[in-house]
Amino acid sequence: MKPVILTIIIILAISRTAGASGNWTGNELIRLCQAETSSVSYSLCLGYIRGAAEYHVSVTSLDTLFLKQGASAFTPIIRVCLPPGVDLGQVVSLFLKHMQEIPEQTHKAAVFLVGQTLNTAFPCDQGY
């Protein structure tokens, strides 16, 4: 019975947080990431940031692969090259710090803002 209740709570939290458009904004992700670390909201923050980070790293890797083969099918707007040893808690801290530095942009899509955060902190020209 407990897994069913937890599943319902998570679904309600996701649907309430995502809003009508279905896309989280930076403002919504900030609220999740500022929750108590033992809360469902913070767990949603961790999951979202991990997924967004993996997306940006994957897109960057694909572009690098295409460039090595002599053809670039696309050039990602945001390139992310995470160095070894970066953990999820560090990325959450970087995201929250970056959002404080650009409050005029926190209404934008959260996936873009996570990528922007990682690009600012770990640009690909650093040799990672």
N, CA, C and O atoms as a MOPAC input file, in Angstrom:
PM7 MOZYME 1SCF
protein

 N      0.82000 1    -1.20000 1     0.00000 1
 C      0.00000 1     0.00000 1     0.00000 1
 C      0.86500 1     1.26600 1     0.00000 1
 O      0.54000 1     2.24400 1    -0.67400 1
 N      1.97500 1     1.24300 1     0.76400 1
 C      2.83700 1     2.42700 1     0.84200 1
 C      3.41800 1     2.83000 1    -0.51100 1
 O      3.46100 1     4.02400 1    -0.80800 1
 N      3.87500 1     1.87600 1    -1.35900 1
 C      4.38500 1     2.27800 1    -2.67200 1
 C      3.32700 1     2.97000 1    -3.52700 1
 O      3.64600 1     3.88200 1    -4.28900 1
 N      2.08100 1     2.54600 1    -3.40700 1
 C      1.00500 1     3.16400 1    -4.17900 1
 C      0.80500 1     4.60500 1    -3.73900 1
 O      0.66200 1     5.50200 1    -4.57000 1
 N      0.79400 1     4.82300 1    -2.43600 1
 C      0.61400 1     6.18200 1    -1.90900 1
 C      1.78600 1     7.06700 1    -2.33100 1
 O      1.58100 1     8.21000 1    -2.74200 1
 N      3.00900 1     6.54900 1    -2.23300 1
 C      4.18500 1     7.32600 1    -2.64000 1
 C      4.12200 1     7.65000 1    -4.12900 1
 O      4.45300 1     8.76600 1    -4.52800 1
 N      3.70900 1     6.70900 1    -4.94400 1
 C      3.57200 1     6.94400 1    -6.37900 1
 C      2.56500 1     8.05200 1    -6.66400 1
 O      2.81200 1     8.92100 1    -7.50100 1
 N      1.44200 1     8.02200 1    -5.97600 1
 C      0.41300 1     9.05400 1    -6.15400 1
 C      0.95400 1    10.42000 1    -5.74700 1
 O      0.71400 1    11.41200 1    -6.43500 1
 N      1.67400 1    10.47900 1    -4.64400 1
 C      2.24400 1    11.74800 1    -4.18100 1
 C      3.23400 1    12.29000 1    -5.21100 1
 O      3.22600 1    13.48400 1    -5.51000 1
 N      4.07800 1    11.42600 1    -5.74900 1
 C      5.06800 1    11.85900 1    -6.74400 1
 C      4.37800 1    12.35700 1    -8.00800 1
 O      4.76000 1    13.39000 1    -8.55700 1
 N      3.36800 1    11.63100 1    -8.47300 1
 C      2.64000 1    12.05100 1    -9.67700 1
 C      1.98100 1    13.40500 1    -9.45900 1
 O      2.02400 1    14.26800 1   -10.33600 1
 N      1.37000 1    13.59300 1    -8.28900 1
 C      0.74200 1    14.89100 1    -7.99900 1
 C      1.77800 1    16.00300 1    -7.91600 1
 O      1.54400 1    17.11300 1    -8.39400 1
 N      2.91200 1    15.70700 1    -7.31400 1
 C      3.96500 1    16.72000 1    -7.21100 1
 C      4.48000 1    17.11300 1    -8.58100 1
 O      4.68800 1    18.29400 1    -8.85900 1
 N      4.68600 1    16.12400 1    -9.43600 1
 C      5.17700 1    16.40500 1   -10.78700 1
 C      4.15700 1    17.21000 1   -11.57500 1
 O      4.50700 1    18.20600 1   -12.20700 1
 N      2.90200 1    16.78900 1   -11.54400 1
 C      1.88900 1    17.48600 1   -12.33500 1
 C      1.64800 1    18.88800 1   -11.80100 1
 O      1.39600 1    19.80600 1   -12.58200 1
 N      1.71800 1    19.07100 1   -10.50600 1
 C      1.52500 1    20.39900 1    -9.92500 1
 C      2.70700 1    21.30900 1   -10.25100 1
 O      2.53000 1    22.49100 1   -10.54400 1
 N      3.90500 1    20.74700 1   -10.19800 1
 C      5.10900 1    21.54100 1   -10.44600 1
 C      5.26600 1    21.88100 1   -11.91300 1
 O      5.69500 1    22.98500 1   -12.24900 1
 N      4.93300 1    20.97000 1   -12.77700 1
 C      5.15800 1    21.19000 1   -14.20800 1
 C      4.24200 1    22.25000 1   -14.78400 1
 O      4.56200 1    22.83200 1   -15.82100 1
 N      3.13900 1    22.51400 1   -14.16000 1
 C      2.23600 1    23.53600 1   -14.65400 1
 C      1.49400 1    23.08300 1   -15.89000 1
 O      1.59800 1    21.92900 1   -16.30500 1
 N      0.74500 1    23.99800 1   -16.47500 1
 C     -0.11200 1    23.66000 1   -17.61700 1
 C      0.69800 1    23.30400 1   -18.85500 1
 O      0.27000 1    22.46500 1   -19.64700 1
 N      1.84600 1    23.91700 1   -19.03400 1
 C      2.61100 1    23.69700 1   -20.26100 1
 C      3.33400 1    22.35400 1   -20.27200 1
 O      3.67700 1    21.85200 1   -21.34300 1
 N      3.56800 1    21.77300 1   -19.11600 1
 C      4.29000 1    20.51400 1   -19.05100 1
 C      5.78900 1    20.68400 1   -19.00700 1
 O      6.50000 1    19.69700 1   -18.82200 1
 N      6.29800 1    21.87800 1   -19.16500 1
 C      7.73400 1    22.14500 1   -19.10800 1
 C      8.05400 1    22.92200 1   -17.84200 1
 O      7.43400 1    23.94600 1   -17.55300 1
 N      9.02100 1    22.42800 1   -17.09800 1
 C      9.41100 1    23.14400 1   -15.88700 1
 C     10.21900 1    24.37200 1   -16.25000 1
 O     11.00200 1    24.36600 1   -17.20000 1
 N     10.01700 1    25.42000 1   -15.48000 1
 C     10.82500 1    26.63000 1   -15.61500 1
 C     11.91300 1    26.60200 1   -14.55200 1
 O     11.90500 1    25.76800 1   -13.64700 1
 N     12.83900 1    27.52400 1   -14.68600 1
 C     13.86100 1    27.65400 1   -13.66300 1
 C     13.24900 1    27.94500 1   -12.30300 1
 O     13.71600 1    27.42900 1   -11.28800 1
 N     12.20400 1    28.77000 1   -12.27600 1
 C     11.55200 1    29.09900 1   -10.99800 1
 C     11.02500 1    27.85300 1   -10.29900 1
 O     11.17100 1    27.70400 1    -9.08600 1
 N     10.41300 1    26.96100 1   -11.06900 1
 C      9.87500 1    25.73300 1   -10.47700 1
 C     10.99100 1    24.81300 1    -9.99300 1
 O     10.88100 1    24.21200 1    -8.92400 1
 N     12.06000 1    24.70000 1   -10.77000 1
 C     13.17000 1    23.84700 1   -10.36600 1
 C     13.89100 1    24.42500 1    -9.15100 1
 O     14.34100 1    23.67400 1    -8.28500 1
 N     14.00300 1    25.72700 1    -9.07900 1
 C     14.60600 1    26.36800 1    -7.90500 1
 C     13.84400 1    25.97500 1    -6.64500 1
 O     14.45000 1    25.60900 1    -5.63800 1
 N     12.50400 1    26.05300 1    -6.69900 1
 C     11.68900 1    25.69000 1    -5.52600 1
 C     11.94000 1    24.24000 1    -5.10300 1
 O     12.06200 1    23.94700 1    -3.91400 1
 N     12.01400 1    23.34800 1    -6.07100 1
 C     12.27600 1    21.94100 1    -5.74800 1
 C     13.65500 1    21.76200 1    -5.12000 1
 O     13.81100 1    21.01700 1    -4.15200 1
 N     14.64300 1    22.44000 1    -5.66900 1
 C     16.02300 1    22.26900 1    -5.21700 1
 C     16.30000 1    22.94600 1    -3.87200 1
 O     17.29600 1    22.64200 1    -3.21600 1
 N     15.43400 1    23.84700 1    -3.47100 1
 C     15.59900 1    24.50500 1    -2.17700 1
 C     14.84100 1    23.78900 1    -1.06500 1
 O     14.88700 1    24.21800 1     0.08800 1
 N     14.14800 1    22.71000 1    -1.39300 1
 C     13.39400 1    21.94800 1    -0.39500 1
 C     14.36300 1    21.17700 1     0.50700 1
 O     15.55300 1    21.06200 1     0.21300 1
 N     13.82800 1    20.65700 1     1.59900 1
 C     14.62400 1    19.82400 1     2.50700 1
 C     15.20500 1    18.65000 1     1.72400 1
 O     14.52500 1    18.06900 1     0.87900 1
 N     16.45300 1    18.30300 1     2.00200 1
 C     17.11600 1    17.25600 1     1.22400 1
 C     16.47200 1    15.88700 1     1.39200 1
 O     16.70400 1    15.00100 1     0.57000 1
 N     15.67500 1    15.69200 1     2.42500 1
 C     15.01000 1    14.40200 1     2.63000 1
 C     13.61000 1    14.36400 1     2.01700 1
 O     12.89900 1    13.37100 1     2.16600 1
 N     13.20800 1    15.43700 1     1.32900 1
 C     11.84300 1    15.53500 1     0.80500 1
 C     11.71000 1    14.95800 1    -0.60100 1
 O     12.69800 1    14.78400 1    -1.31500 1
 N     10.48000 1    14.66700 1    -0.97900 1
 C     10.17900 1    14.21400 1    -2.33600 1
 C     10.52300 1    15.32000 1    -3.33000 1
 O     11.01200 1    15.03500 1    -4.42300 1
 N     10.27500 1    16.56800 1    -2.96700 1
 C     10.58000 1    17.68800 1    -3.86100 1
 C     12.06400 1    17.72800 1    -4.20800 1
 O     12.43100 1    17.92300 1    -5.36600 1
 N     12.91200 1    17.54100 1    -3.20200 1
 C     14.35000 1    17.56700 1    -3.47200 1
 C     14.75500 1    16.37800 1    -4.34300 1
 O     15.62900 1    16.50200 1    -5.20100 1
 N     14.12300 1    15.23300 1    -4.12100 1
 C     14.39800 1    14.06800 1    -4.96700 1
 C     14.02300 1    14.35900 1    -6.41600 1
 O     14.73600 1    13.95000 1    -7.33300 1
 N     12.91000 1    15.06300 1    -6.63200 1
 C     12.52700 1    15.46500 1    -7.98700 1
 C     13.56900 1    16.40500 1    -8.58500 1
 O     13.89700 1    16.30400 1    -9.76700 1
 N     14.08300 1    17.31100 1    -7.77200 1
 C     15.14800 1    18.22300 1    -8.21300 1
 C     16.35600 1    17.42500 1    -8.69000 1
 O     16.88100 1    17.66700 1    -9.77600 1
 N     16.79100 1    16.47100 1    -7.86900 1
 C     17.96100 1    15.66700 1    -8.22400 1
 C     17.74100 1    14.89800 1    -9.52500 1
 O     18.61800 1    14.85100 1   -10.38700 1
 N     16.56400 1    14.30100 1    -9.65400 1
 C     16.26700 1    13.53900 1   -10.85900 1
 C     16.23000 1    14.41100 1   -12.09700 1
 O     16.74700 1    14.03300 1   -13.14800 1
 N     15.61300 1    15.58500 1   -11.97300 1
 C     15.51200 1    16.48900 1   -13.11500 1
 C     16.89600 1    16.97700 1   -13.52900 1
 O     17.24200 1    16.95400 1   -14.71000 1
 N     17.67700 1    17.41600 1   -12.55900 1
 C     19.00900 1    17.94800 1   -12.87400 1
 C     19.90500 1    16.86100 1   -13.45800 1
 O     20.67700 1    17.11900 1   -14.38200 1
 N     19.80600 1    15.65800 1   -12.92500 1
 C     20.61900 1    14.57300 1   -13.48700 1
 C     20.22000 1    14.30100 1   -14.93200 1
 O     21.08500 1    14.15500 1   -15.79500 1
 N     18.93200 1    14.23200 1   -15.20100 1
 C     18.47000 1    13.99100 1   -16.56600 1
 C     18.87600 1    15.09700 1   -17.51600 1
 O     19.32000 1    14.83100 1   -18.63300 1
 N     18.72600 1    16.35000 1   -17.07300 1
 C     19.09900 1    17.48300 1   -17.91700 1
 C     20.60300 1    17.49600 1   -18.17800 1
 O     21.03900 1    17.76400 1   -19.29700 1
 N     21.39400 1    17.20800 1   -17.14900 1
 C     22.84900 1    17.18300 1   -17.31700 1
 C     23.25800 1    16.07500 1   -18.28300 1
 O     24.09400 1    16.29100 1   -19.16100 1
 N     22.66800 1    14.88900 1   -18.12200 1
 C     23.00100 1    13.78100 1   -19.01900 1
 C     22.58400 1    14.09700 1   -20.45100 1
 O     23.28300 1    13.73200 1   -21.39600 1
 N     21.46000 1    14.76600 1   -20.61600 1
 C     21.03100 1    15.18300 1   -21.95600 1
 C     22.08800 1    16.08400 1   -22.59900 1
 O     22.50700 1    15.83900 1   -23.73000 1
 N     22.51600 1    17.12200 1   -21.88400 1
 C     23.47400 1    18.07400 1   -22.45600 1
 C     24.83200 1    17.42200 1   -22.73100 1
 O     25.46500 1    17.71400 1   -23.74500 1
 N     25.27500 1    16.54900 1   -21.83900 1
 C     26.54800 1    15.84900 1   -22.06000 1
 C     26.42600 1    14.94000 1   -23.28500 1
 O     27.35400 1    14.85700 1   -24.08900 1
 N     25.28700 1    14.25900 1   -23.43000 1
 C     25.07800 1    13.36300 1   -24.57700 1
 C     25.06100 1    14.13000 1   -25.89600 1
 O     25.67200 1    13.70000 1   -26.87400 1
 N     24.36200 1    15.26300 1   -25.92400 1
 C     24.30400 1    16.07000 1   -27.14800 1
 C     25.69800 1    16.57200 1   -27.51000 1
 O     26.07300 1    16.58100 1   -28.68300 1
 N     26.45800 1    16.98600 1   -26.51500 1
 C     27.82500 1    17.43800 1   -26.76300 1
 C     28.67800 1    16.29400 1   -27.30100 1
 O     29.46700 1    16.48600 1   -28.22600 1
 N     28.52200 1    15.10800 1   -26.72500 1
 C     29.29000 1    13.94000 1   -27.17700 1
 C     28.95200 1    13.57500 1   -28.61600 1
 O     29.84400 1    13.24600 1   -29.39900 1
 N     27.67300 1    13.63000 1   -28.96900 1
 C     27.27700 1    13.33900 1   -30.34600 1
 C     27.88500 1    14.33300 1   -31.31600 1
 O     28.35800 1    13.95300 1   -32.38600 1
 N     27.87400 1    15.60700 1   -30.94500 1
 C     28.44900 1    16.62000 1   -31.81900 1
 C     29.94200 1    16.38100 1   -31.99800 1
 O     30.46900 1    16.50400 1   -33.10300 1
 N     30.62300 1    16.03800 1   -30.90200 1
 C     32.05500 1    15.75300 1   -30.97300 1
 C     32.32200 1    14.56200 1   -31.88200 1
 O     33.27100 1    14.57900 1   -32.66700 1
 N     31.49500 1    13.53500 1   -31.78200 1
 C     31.63500 1    12.35900 1   -32.63900 1
 C     31.46600 1    12.72600 1   -34.11200 1
 O     32.24800 1    12.29700 1   -34.95900 1
 N     30.43400 1    13.52600 1   -34.41000 1
 C     30.21500 1    13.95900 1   -35.80000 1
 C     31.39200 1    14.78500 1   -36.30700 1
 O     31.80500 1    14.62800 1   -37.45600 1
 N     31.93400 1    15.65600 1   -35.47000 1
 C     33.07500 1    16.47400 1   -35.88500 1
 C     34.29100 1    15.61300 1   -36.19200 1
 O     35.01400 1    15.88000 1   -37.15300 1
 N     34.52600 1    14.57500 1   -35.38300 1
 C     35.65800 1    13.67500 1   -35.61400 1
 C     35.51000 1    12.91600 1   -36.93200 1
 O     36.50200 1    12.53600 1   -37.55400 1
 N     34.28000 1    12.70300 1   -37.34500 1
 C     34.03100 1    11.99200 1   -38.59300 1
 C     33.98100 1    12.94900 1   -39.77700 1
 O     33.74200 1    12.52700 1   -40.90800 1
 N     34.20300 1    14.22600 1   -39.52200 1
 C     34.28100 1    15.19900 1   -40.59900 1
 C     32.97100 1    15.82200 1   -41.00800 1
 O     32.92800 1    16.59400 1   -41.96500 1
 N     31.90100 1    15.50600 1   -40.30500 1
 C     30.60200 1    16.09100 1   -40.66100 1
 C     29.86600 1    16.46600 1   -39.38500 1
 O     29.68600 1    15.64400 1   -38.48700 1
 N     29.45600 1    17.68400 1   -39.32400 1
 C     28.67500 1    18.11400 1   -38.16300 1
 C     27.21400 1    18.20100 1   -38.56900 1
 O     26.81900 1    19.07700 1   -39.33900 1
 N     26.42000 1    17.28400 1   -38.04100 1
 C     24.99000 1    17.26800 1   -38.35300 1
 C     24.27000 1    18.41300 1   -37.65000 1
 O     23.24000 1    18.89600 1   -38.12100 1
 N     24.80700 1    18.82700 1   -36.55400 1
 C     24.22200 1    19.91800 1   -35.79000 1
 C     25.28600 1    20.49900 1   -34.87800 1
 O     26.29300 1    19.85100 1   -34.59300 1
 N     25.06700 1    21.67800 1   -34.43900 1
 C     25.94100 1    22.29100 1   -33.44500 1
 C     25.07000 1    22.68500 1   -32.26600 1
 O     24.24200 1    23.58800 1   -32.38800 1
 N     25.24100 1    22.02500 1   -31.12700 1
 C     24.40600 1    22.35500 1   -29.97800 1
 C     24.66000 1    23.77900 1   -29.49600 1
 O     25.78500 1    24.27600 1   -29.54100 1
 N     23.61200 1    24.41000 1   -29.04300 1
 C     23.72100 1    25.76500 1   -28.50400 1
 C     24.55600 1    25.74300 1   -27.23500 1
 O     25.35200 1    26.64800 1   -26.98200 1
 N     24.36600 1    24.70500 1   -26.44900 1
 C     25.06400 1    24.57400 1   -25.17400 1
 C     25.94100 1    23.33200 1   -25.22900 1
 O     25.45900 1    22.22500 1   -25.47100 1
 N     27.22200 1    23.52800 1   -25.00400 1
 C     28.15600 1    22.40000 1   -24.94700 1
 C     28.57200 1    22.20900 1   -23.50100 1
 O     28.95400 1    23.16300 1   -22.82300 1
 N     28.49600 1    20.98100 1   -23.03400 1
 C     28.80200 1    20.66700 1   -21.63800 1
 C     29.84300 1    19.55800 1   -21.59500 1
 O     29.65200 1    18.49600 1   -22.18700 1
 N     30.92700 1    19.80400 1   -20.90400 1
 C     31.99900 1    18.82500 1   -20.73900 1
 C     32.31300 1    18.70700 1   -19.24700 1
 O     33.13100 1    19.45400 1   -18.71100 1
 N     31.65000 1    17.75600 1   -18.59100 1
 C     31.83400 1    17.59400 1   -17.14800 1
 C     33.17400 1    16.92900 1   -16.85400 1
 O     33.50400 1    15.91000 1   -17.46000 1
 N     33.94300 1    17.49100 1   -15.93500 1
 C     35.18900 1    16.83300 1   -15.54400 1
 C     34.88300 1    15.64000 1   -14.62800 1
 O     33.81100 1    15.58200 1   -14.02600 1
 N     35.80100 1    14.71000 1   -14.52500 1
 C     35.59900 1    13.57800 1   -13.62300 1
 C     35.42800 1    14.06200 1   -12.18100 1
 O     36.04900 1    15.04000 1   -11.76500 1
 N     34.59000 1    13.37300 1   -11.43700 1
 C     34.43900 1    13.67200 1   -10.01600 1
 C     33.34600 1    14.65300 1    -9.65400 1
 O     33.09700 1    14.87100 1    -8.46800 1
 N     32.67900 1    15.25500 1   -10.63400 1
 C     31.58100 1    16.17700 1   -10.33900 1
 C     30.39400 1    15.34400 1    -9.86600 1
 O     29.98400 1    14.40300 1   -10.54500 1
 N     29.83800 1    15.69100 1    -8.69600 1
 C     28.68900 1    14.92500 1    -8.22500 1
 C     27.40700 1    15.75500 1    -8.31800 1
 O     27.44300 1    16.96200 1    -8.55900 1
 N     26.29800 1    15.09000 1    -8.12600 1
 C     24.99800 1    15.70600 1    -8.32000 1
 C     24.74100 1    16.85300 1    -7.35100 1
 O     24.16400 1    17.87100 1    -7.73400 1
 N     25.16300 1    16.69800 1    -6.11000 1
 C     24.99400 1    17.77500 1    -5.13200 1
 C     25.72700 1    19.03700 1    -5.56000 1
 O     25.23200 1    20.14700 1    -5.36200 1
 N     26.89400 1    18.86700 1    -6.14200 1
 C     27.67300 1    20.00700 1    -6.64000 1
 C     26.92600 1    20.69900 1    -7.77400 1
 O     26.90000 1    21.92800 1    -7.84400 1
 N     26.32100 1    19.91600 1    -8.65800 1
 C     25.58600 1    20.50100 1    -9.78200 1
 C     24.36300 1    21.26600 1    -9.28200 1
 O     24.05200 1    22.33800 1    -9.80100 1
 N     23.66800 1    20.72900 1    -8.28200 1
 C     22.52100 1    21.44400 1    -7.69900 1
 C     22.98700 1    22.77200 1    -7.10500 1
 O     22.35300 1    23.80300 1    -7.32800 1
 N     24.07400 1    22.75700 1    -6.36300 1
 C     24.61500 1    23.99700 1    -5.77900 1
 C     24.98800 1    25.00700 1    -6.86100 1
 O     24.70000 1    26.19700 1    -6.72800 1
 N     25.62500 1    24.53700 1    -7.92500 1
 C     25.99200 1    25.42600 1    -9.03300 1
 C     24.75000 1    26.02000 1    -9.69200 1
 O     24.72200 1    27.20500 1   -10.02600 1
 N     23.71900 1    25.18400 1    -9.87800 1
 C     22.47400 1    25.65300 1   -10.49200 1
 C     21.84800 1    26.76000 1    -9.64100 1
 O     21.48900 1    27.81400 1   -10.16500 1
 N     21.71700 1    26.52900 1    -8.34200 1
 C     21.09600 1    27.53800 1    -7.47300 1
 C     21.91100 1    28.83200 1    -7.45200 1
 O     21.34400 1    29.92500 1    -7.46600 1
 N     23.23100 1    28.71100 1    -7.41800 1
 C     24.09500 1    29.90100 1    -7.44000 1
 C     23.93200 1    30.65400 1    -8.75400 1
 O     23.81900 1    31.87900 1    -8.76000 1
 N     23.91900 1    29.93200 1    -9.85500 1
 C     23.79100 1    30.56900 1   -11.17200 1
 C     22.43600 1    31.27700 1   -11.30300 1
 O     22.35300 1    32.35400 1   -11.89400 1
 N     21.39100 1    30.67800 1   -10.75900 1
 C     20.06200 1    31.29400 1   -10.83300 1
 C     20.00600 1    32.59800 1   -10.03900 1
 O     19.28300 1    33.52200 1   -10.41200 1
 N     20.76600 1    32.67500 1    -8.94300 1
 C     20.84700 1    33.92600 1    -8.18300 1
 C     21.53900 1    35.01200 1    -8.99300 1
 O     21.25400 1    36.19700 1    -8.82200 1
 N     22.44400 1    34.61100 1    -9.86900 1
 C     23.18800 1    35.57200 1   -10.68000 1
 C     22.39000 1    36.07200 1   -11.88700 1
 O     22.69500 1    37.13100 1   -12.43600 1
 N     21.36500 1    35.31300 1   -12.30200 1
 C     20.57500 1    35.70500 1   -13.47700 1
 C     19.06600 1    35.62200 1   -13.18600 1
 O     18.34900 1    34.90700 1   -13.88600 1
 N     18.58100 1    36.33200 1   -12.17800 1
 C     17.16200 1    36.21300 1   -11.81200 1
 C     16.21200 1    36.61900 1   -12.93000 1
 O     15.05700 1    36.19300 1   -12.94000 1
 N     16.66900 1    37.42100 1   -13.85400 1
 C     15.80800 1    37.85800 1   -14.95800 1
 C     15.57000 1    36.74200 1   -15.97900 1
 O     14.76300 1    36.90900 1   -16.89400 1
 N     16.25900 1    35.61200 1   -15.83500 1
 C     16.10500 1    34.51600 1   -16.79200 1
 C     15.45500 1    33.26600 1   -16.19900 1
 O     15.27500 1    32.27400 1   -16.90500 1
 N     15.10400 1    33.29900 1   -14.91900 1
 C     14.62100 1    32.07200 1   -14.27200 1
 C     13.25000 1    31.61400 1   -14.75800 1
 O     12.79800 1    30.52800 1   -14.39400 1
 N     12.58900 1    32.42000 1   -15.56900 1
 C     11.30100 1    32.01100 1   -16.15400 1
 C     11.50200 1    31.09700 1   -17.36200 1
 O     10.54000 1    30.51900 1   -17.86800 1
 N     12.73700 1    30.96600 1   -17.82200 1
 C     13.02600 1    30.13800 1   -19.00700 1
 C     12.97200 1    28.65500 1   -18.65900 1
 O     12.89700 1    28.28200 1   -17.48900 1
 N     13.01100 1    27.82000 1   -19.68500 1
 C     12.94600 1    26.36700 1   -19.50700 1
 C     14.08600 1    25.87900 1   -18.61600 1
 O     15.24600 1    26.24200 1   -18.81300 1
 N     13.74200 1    25.06000 1   -17.64700 1
 C     14.72500 1    24.56400 1   -16.69100 1
 C     15.82800 1    23.75700 1   -17.36600 1
 O     16.99000 1    23.85100 1   -16.97200 1
 N     15.47800 1    22.96800 1   -18.37600 1
 C     16.49200 1    22.15300 1   -19.04700 1
 C     17.55000 1    23.05300 1   -19.70100 1
 O     18.73500 1    22.71900 1   -19.68700 1
 N     17.14000 1    24.16900 1   -20.26300 1
 C     18.07800 1    25.11800 1   -20.85100 1
 C     18.95600 1    25.73800 1   -19.76000 1
 O     20.16600 1    25.87800 1   -19.93200 1
 N     18.33400 1    26.10700 1   -18.63900 1
 C     19.07700 1    26.76900 1   -17.56200 1
 C     20.08400 1    25.83100 1   -16.89300 1
 O     21.16100 1    26.27300 1   -16.49100 1
 N     19.75300 1    24.55600 1   -16.77000 1
 C     20.71900 1    23.59100 1   -16.23700 1
 C     21.90900 1    23.50000 1   -17.19400 1
 O     23.06100 1    23.49900 1   -16.75900 1
 N     21.63100 1    23.42400 1   -18.48200 1
 C     22.71200 1    23.37900 1   -19.46900 1
 C     23.56900 1    24.63500 1   -19.43800 1
 O     24.79600 1    24.56300 1   -19.51400 1
 N     22.92000 1    25.77800 1   -19.32700 1
 C     23.64000 1    27.05200 1   -19.25300 1
 C     24.54200 1    27.07700 1   -18.01700 1
 O     25.68100 1    27.53800 1   -18.07700 1
 N     24.02000 1    26.57700 1   -16.90500 1
 C     24.80600 1    26.50300 1   -15.66600 1
 C     26.04800 1    25.65200 1   -15.87000 1
 O     27.15500 1    26.05400 1   -15.51100 1
 N     25.85700 1    24.47800 1   -16.44700 1
 C     26.98100 1    23.56100 1   -16.64100 1
 C     27.98700 1    24.09900 1   -17.65800 1
 O     29.19400 1    23.91800 1   -17.49800 1
 N     27.49100 1    24.75400 1   -18.69400 1
 C     28.38000 1    25.35200 1   -19.68900 1
 C     29.22200 1    26.46400 1   -19.07600 1
 O     30.39900 1    26.61600 1   -19.40100 1
 N     28.61200 1    27.23300 1   -18.19400 1
 C     29.33600 1    28.31700 1   -17.52500 1
 C     30.40500 1    27.75600 1   -16.57800 1
 O     31.52900 1    28.25700 1   -16.52400 1
 N     30.03500 1    26.71600 1   -15.83800 1
 C     30.95600 1    26.14800 1   -14.85400 1
 C     32.02300 1    25.25100 1   -15.49200 1
 O     33.16900 1    25.21400 1   -15.04400 1
 N     31.62800 1    24.53400 1   -16.54200 1
 C     32.52900 1    23.54500 1   -17.15500 1
 C     32.54400 1    23.67500 1   -18.67800 1
 O     32.05900 1    22.78700 1   -19.38000 1
 N     33.09600 1    24.76800 1   -19.19000 1
 C     33.13400 1    24.92600 1   -20.64800 1
 C     34.03800 1    23.85800 1   -21.28200 1
 O     35.02200 1    23.41800 1   -20.68700 1
 N     33.68700 1    23.47200 1   -22.45900 1
 C     34.42200 1    22.37300 1   -23.12200 1
 C     35.85600 1    22.73400 1   -23.48000 1
 O     36.67000 1    21.83800 1   -23.70700 1
 N     36.17900 1    23.98500 1   -23.53700 1
 C     37.54400 1    24.36900 1   -23.89100 1
 C     38.52700 1    24.18500 1   -22.72000 1
 O     39.69600 1    24.55800 1   -22.82200 1
 N     38.04500 1    23.61100 1   -21.61600 1
 C     38.91700 1    23.37600 1   -20.46600 1
 C     39.61700 1    22.02900 1   -20.54300 1
 O     40.39000 1    21.67800 1   -19.65100 1
 N     39.35200 1    21.27400 1   -21.60100 1
 C     40.06100 1    20.02100 1   -21.81600 1
 C     39.48200 1    18.81500 1   -21.10200 1
 O     40.18900 1    17.82700 1   -20.90500 1
 N     38.22400 1    18.86500 1   -20.71000 1
 C     37.63000 1    17.71900 1   -20.01500 1
 C     37.19300 1    16.71800 1   -21.02800 1
 O     36.66200 1    15.66700 1   -20.66900 1

